[in-house]
Amino acid sequence: MRVYVDYQVDECLTVPVAGVQVINSKGTLVHGKNLPPFDGSPPSSVEPGNLLRCIQDIKLDVDAGEYTLDVGLAELDHGVFDRRQRYSPGEIARRSRSRTDTRVNPASLLTTA
């Protein structure tokens, strides 16, 4: 499955990180992945007014049924990004700032056959 999410940037971002989660009908997380939406070095910043397109390829080895797709956007400081290999995923999450507009519910339903 390929997931495309476009974010309209309203505030300056340092290092953007896009996340995708797939949750089954029992509420169990069956896939979760956070990635910077760029190859190589991050931009110095993403300025307001820009459109940030995030693309993630997900291999789903799941049973047939209904799943919820949840997406989000966060940002890291450049220093945390540069030292990301030293941190666990939980430590990186604690150092990130959510940037998804909480007034928008980006979740959608997936059905597999």
C-alpha positions in Angstrom: 0.0 0.0 0.0 1.3 3.5 -0.8 0.0 6.3 1.4 0.1 9.9 0.1 -0.6 12.8 2.6 -0.4 16.5 1.7 0.1 19.0 4.5 -0.4 22.7 4.0 2.4 24.3 6.1 0.9 27.2 8.2 4.0 27.7 10.5 7.7 27.4 9.9 8.9 23.8 10.4 12.4 22.7 11.2 12.8 19.0 10.5 9.4 17.5 9.5 8.6 13.9 10.4 5.5 12.2 8.9 3.8 9.2 10.7 1.4 6.6 9.6 -0.4 4.0 11.8 -2.6 1.1 10.8 -5.0 0.0 13.6 -7.2 -3.1 13.4 -10.9 -3.3 14.4 -9.9 -4.4 17.9 -7.8 -1.2 18.4 -4.4 -3.0 18.1 -1.6 -1.2 16.3 -0.5 -3.5 13.4 1.8 -1.0 11.7 3.5 2.2 12.7 6.2 4.1 10.9 7.6 7.7 11.2 9.8 9.0 8.5 11.3 12.4 7.4 9.6 13.2 4.1 12.9 13.8 2.3 16.0 11.9 1.2 19.4 12.8 2.6 19.8 16.0 4.6 16.8 17.9 5.9 15.9 21.3 4.6 17.0 24.2 6.7 13.3 24.9 7.2 9.9 24.5 5.6 8.3 27.9 5.3 4.6 28.8 5.7 2.6 28.5 2.5 4.4 25.4 1.2 2.8 22.1 0.6 4.6 19.1 2.2 3.8 15.8 0.4 4.6 12.7 2.4 4.7 9.3 0.7 5.1 6.0 2.6 5.1 2.5 1.2 3.7 0.0 3.6 3.8 -3.8 3.2 0.6 -5.1 4.9 0.6 -8.8 6.0 -2.8 -8.6 7.8 -6.0 -10.5 7.9 -9.1 -9.5 6.0 -11.1 -6.8 7.8 -11.5 -3.2 8.6 -8.5 -1.0 9.6 -8.1 2.6 10.6 -5.3 4.6 8.9 -4.1 7.4 11.1 -1.6 10.0 9.9 0.3 12.8 11.7 3.0 15.4 11.3 5.7 16.3 13.8 8.9 18.2 13.8 12.4 17.7 15.4 15.1 20.2 16.1 18.1 19.9 13.7 20.3 18.8 16.6 18.0 15.9 17.6 17.8 14.9 13.9 21.6 15.0 13.5 22.0 12.7 16.6 18.9 10.5 15.9 21.1 7.3 15.8 21.9 7.8 19.5 18.2 7.8 20.6 15.6 5.1 20.9 12.3 5.7 19.1 10.7 6.6 22.4 13.4 9.3 23.1 12.9 10.8 19.7 9.1 10.9 20.2 9.6 12.7 23.5 11.8 15.3 21.7 9.4 15.9 18.8 6.6 18.4 18.6 3.2 17.4 17.0 2.3 19.7 14.2 -0.9 18.1 13.0 -3.9 20.5 13.3 -5.9 18.9 16.1 -9.1 20.4 14.6 -8.7 17.9 11.6 -9.3 14.2 12.1 -7.1 12.6 9.4 -8.1 9.1 10.3 -9.8 7.1 7.5 -11.1 3.5 7.3 -9.4 0.8 5.2 -11.0 -2.5 4.3 -8.9 -5.4 3.2 -10.1 -8.5 1.3 
